[in-house]
Amino acid sequence: MTLAARLTALQHAGRLPSVVGGVLRDGELVETAGVRADAATSYRIGSITKTLTAVLVMQLRDEGLLALDDPVGRHLPGVGYADLVVADLLGHTGGMQSEPAGAWWERTNGGDFTTLAAANDGSGAVAGRDEWFHYSNLGYGLLGELVARLRGAPWWDVVQQRLLGPLGMHRTTWGPVVPHAQGHSVGHFTGVLADEPHTDTGAMAPAGQLWSTVADLAVWAALLAGRRPEVLAPTTLAEMGSPRIDPVYGLGLRLVDVDGRRLVGHTGSMPGFLASLFVDPLTGDGTVVLADGTTGLDTDGVPARLLTGEPPAEVAPWVPTTAVPAAAEPLLGLWFWGNTATEWRWQHDRLEVRALQTGTLSYAFALRGDETFVGVTGYHRGETLHAHPTHLECATFVYTRVPYDPRAPIPGR
């Protein structure tokens, strides 16, 4: 029940349509749970895919087929950013642009590598080598092609042959396989779900294409903790988990601190999905969490939330809105009390008013009958909300769509 309570707190706070997760101890999955989904459901894992690509690159290095200081152009002749070295792409230290030129690959089906390379000639650099950590999805598109050329097979075939097959990760797939979650975004003011596209990212797949489950990712977490030396040597994993020019990233691995312990892994984000996988290489303790919302989960903060502290207070799962009452629709959005911004949402079958600066709940109104809203929490409890063409009013508090000078006459009155 501990994990279920913690996941429910995350789901409730983030307005996540569903969330599943697991906890590892000593490299083994010891507990799983799901909120509005079964833990066996497959989700898109986004940039956790990068850790698979990085392991394939390090396998090539360990076999002597490349060196981390090899210029990328040695393996991908004529490509943009040819002067950067392999380690620059693995660790996001080469100053490459963050995203490939062209249509946004996360919501648009991707083309082949020739098309990708032609559109990205290296002119989009934002910094010089080793100036600062600058996350680049494009770099992992290049690394995937590097793997394919050195192995003589498409990147996905290499992933299956060298990683998924040996590890028994049969529920990690290129695209969605039943049972799988549908990716969603959540209407900010309405709480209504909208489906996000499940795009095929083509040549950008090595940066974020894959789908997986809690159980499969627990196996992968054990590998990242050095528990599968037949796939990658623990010494190589230790190298990957050492920070480079920024304490948050090594060679293909994201790093987080939890109570003085360094955990390695990665976060993932694609439209409609969020993912988090981290493990302590020393103890094998770790966490996996998958959700089907575009936003709403602090993926870096998941290990601390699941592994430390007292269980949170019990809350009910957040439930998406299926329909907004007609009387509530014109009241949603931003309103100002003087110069103070507030946001008005339809949530939990009531009209909730939150301070925009902090996100904290200020008041809530329930619909009485078809058109009347009465306060049920906070200072406005028991008071009636009056909607006028130009403003809202409750107990002399006036809310307008644009800020007004509190010393001047109130607009619309």
TAMO-V478010 format. One record per residue. N is the residue number from 1. RES is the residue in one small letter. PSI is psi in radians with two decimals (* if undefined). Layout:
# TAMO-V478010
n: {N:N}
res: {RES:RES}
psi: {PSI:PSI}
This chain:
# TAMO-V478010
n: {1:2:3:4:5:6:7:8:9:10:11:12:13:14:15:16:17:18:19:20:21:22:23:24:25:26:27:28:29:30:31:32:33:34:35:36:37:38:39:40:41:42:43:44:45:46:47:48:49:50:51:52:53:54:55:56:57:58:59:60:61:62:63:64:65:66:67:68:69:70:71:72:73:74:75:76:77:78:79:80:81:82:83:84:85:86:87:88:89:90:91:92:93:94:95:96:97:98:99:100:101:102:103:104:105:106:107:108:109:110:111:112:113:114:115:116:117:118:119:120:121:122:123:124:125:126:127:128:129:130:131:132:133:134:135:136:137:138:139:140:141:142:143:144:145:146:147:148:149:150:151:152:153:154:155:156:157:158:159:160:161:162:163:164:165:166:167:168:169:170:171:172:173:174:175:176:177:178:179:180:181:182:183:184:185:186:187:188:189:190:191:192:193:194:195:196:197:198:199:200:201:202:203:204:205:206:207:208:209:210:211:212:213:214:215:216:217:218:219:220:221:222:223:224:225:226:227:228:229:230:231:232:233:234:235:236:237:238:239:240:241:242:243:244:245:246:247:248:249:250:251:252:253:254:255:256:257:258:259:260:261:262:263:264:265:266:267:268:269:270:271:272:273:274:275:276:277:278:279:280:281:282:283:284:285:286:287:288:289:290:291:292:293:294:295:296:297:298:299:300:301:302:303:304:305:306:307:308:309:310:311:312:313:314:315:316:317:318:319:320:321:322:323:324:325:326:327:328:329:330:331:332:333:334:335:336:337:338:339:340:341:342:343:344:345:346:347:348:349:350:351:352:353:354:355:356:357:358:359:360:361:362:363:364:365:366:367:368:369:370:371:372:373:374:375:376:377:378:379:380:381:382:383:384:385:386:387:388:389:390:391:392:393:394:395:396:397:398:399:400:401:402:403:404:405:406:407:408:409:410:411:412:413}
res: {m:t:l:a:a:r:l:t:a:l:q:h:a:g:r:l:p:s:v:v:g:g:v:l:r:d:g:e:l:v:e:t:a:g:v:r:a:d:a:a:t:s:y:r:i:g:s:i:t:k:t:l:t:a:v:l:v:m:q:l:r:d:e:g:l:l:a:l:d:d:p:v:g:r:h:l:p:g:v:g:y:a:d:l:v:v:a:d:l:l:g:h:t:g:g:m:q:s:e:p:a:g:a:w:w:e:r:t:n:g:g:d:f:t:t:l:a:a:a:n:d:g:s:g:a:v:a:g:r:d:e:w:f:h:y:s:n:l:g:y:g:l:l:g:e:l:v:a:r:l:r:g:a:p:w:w:d:v:v:q:q:r:l:l:g:p:l:g:m:h:r:t:t:w:g:p:v:v:p:h:a:q:g:h:s:v:g:h:f:t:g:v:l:a:d:e:p:h:t:d:t:g:a:m:a:p:a:g:q:l:w:s:t:v:a:d:l:a:v:w:a:a:l:l:a:g:r:r:p:e:v:l:a:p:t:t:l:a:e:m:g:s:p:r:i:d:p:v:y:g:l:g:l:r:l:v:d:v:d:g:r:r:l:v:g:h:t:g:s:m:p:g:f:l:a:s:l:f:v:d:p:l:t:g:d:g:t:v:v:l:a:d:g:t:t:g:l:d:t:d:g:v:p:a:r:l:l:t:g:e:p:p:a:e:v:a:p:w:v:p:t:t:a:v:p:a:a:a:e:p:l:l:g:l:w:f:w:g:n:t:a:t:e:w:r:w:q:h:d:r:l:e:v:r:a:l:q:t:g:t:l:s:y:a:f:a:l:r:g:d:e:t:f:v:g:v:t:g:y:h:r:g:e:t:l:h:a:h:p:t:h:l:e:c:a:t:f:v:y:t:r:v:p:y:d:p:r:a:p:i:p:g:r}
psi: {-0.39:-0.86:-0.74:-0.74:-0.71:-0.71:-0.67:-0.68:-0.72:-0.77:-0.73:-0.85:-0.63:-0.01:0.93:2.28:-0.73:2.81:2.48:2.72:2.98:2.74:2.36:2.51:2.23:0.66:0.08:2.48:2.02:-0.27:2.40:2.74:2.85:2.59:1.98:0.45:2.74:2.50:-0.28:-0.03:2.49:2.43:2.74:2.39:-0.01:-2.27:-0.06:-0.45:-0.61:-0.55:-0.57:-0.77:-0.75:-0.71:-0.70:-0.68:-0.74:-0.53:-0.76:-0.72:-0.79:-0.47:-0.01:0.28:-0.22:2.93:2.62:-0.39:0.24:2.33:2.44:-0.63:-0.33:-0.56:-0.38:1.30:2.36:-0.04:2.66:2.64:0.48:-0.40:-0.26:2.71:2.88:-0.73:-0.54:-0.71:-0.71:-0.72:0.10:0.77:0.15:-0.05:0.25:2.67:2.66:-0.62:2.62:2.60:2.64:-2.91:2.57:1.94:-0.42:-0.39:0.17:2.32:2.37:2.77:-2.82:3.09:-0.60:-0.76:-0.75:-0.84:-0.68:-0.53:-0.12:1.59:0.07:-0.12:-0.14:0.15:2.46:-0.16:2.95:3.00:2.33:0.28:-0.81:2.89:2.13:1.88:2.28:1.93:-0.65:-0.68:-0.62:-0.38:-0.72:-0.73:-0.63:-0.70:-0.64:-0.80:-0.80:-0.74:-0.68:-0.47:-0.24:0.52:2.71:2.61:-0.80:-0.66:-0.69:-0.72:-0.80:-0.75:-0.67:-0.27:-1.11:-0.77:-0.97:-0.54:-0.12:0.48:1.23:-0.19:0.19:2.08:2.86:-0.82:-3.08:2.33:2.28:2.40:2.26:2.77:2.65:2.27:2.44:2.66:2.70:2.18:2.14:-0.78:-0.42:-0.49:0.20:2.43:2.50:2.38:2.38:2.64:2.53:1.32:2.68:1.97:0.02:-2.19:-0.25:0.07:-0.69:-0.21:-0.35:0.47:-0.56:2.78:2.63:-3.08:2.94:-0.79:-0.77:-0.74:-0.44:-0.65:-0.76:-0.68:-0.69:-0.67:-0.78:-0.35:0.12:0.29:0.03:1.18:-0.32:-0.31:-0.75:2.35:2.42:-0.59:-0.62:-0.69:-0.66:-0.66:-0.75:-0.56:0.14:2.23:2.58:-1.91:-0.05:2.39:-0.11:-0.04:2.47:-2.19:1.53:0.02:2.37:2.57:2.33:2.65:2.25:1.89:0.76:-0.01:2.43:2.06:2.57:2.72:-2.39:2.80:2.89:2.48:2.13:2.71:2.08:-0.13:2.59:2.55:2.66:2.29:2.09:2.57:2.55:1.99:-0.43:-0.72:-0.35:0.14:2.40:3.13:2.60:2.26:2.36:2.41:2.74:0.84:2.54:-0.61:2.95:-0.02:2.19:1.59:-0.60:-0.53:-0.07:-0.83:-0.74:-0.64:-0.56:-0.44:-0.33:2.85:3.00:2.64:2.51:2.86:2.52:2.28:2.77:2.57:2.50:2.42:2.20:2.69:2.41:-0.50:2.42:2.23:2.52:-0.62:-0.42:-0.48:-0.85:-0.14:-0.17:2.65:-2.71:2.35:2.62:2.36:1.71:-2.13:0.06:2.13:2.39:2.64:2.44:2.04:2.68:2.00:2.44:0.66:0.62:2.90:2.01:2.38:2.13:2.54:2.20:-0.60:-0.65:-0.35:0.02:2.59:2.19:-0.89:2.85:2.49:2.42:2.57:2.12:1.98:-2.55:-0.40:-0.17:2.25:2.27:2.37:2.39:-0.20:2.83:-2.88:-0.50:0.16:2.25:-0.23:2.65:2.36:2.24:2.18:2.15:2.87:-0.54:-0.20:2.94:2.61:2.36:2.00:0.81:-0.06:2.22:2.35:2.26:2.84:-0.37:2.70:2.63:2.67:2.02:-0.33:-0.26:2.93:2.43:2.23:2.40:-0.02:*}
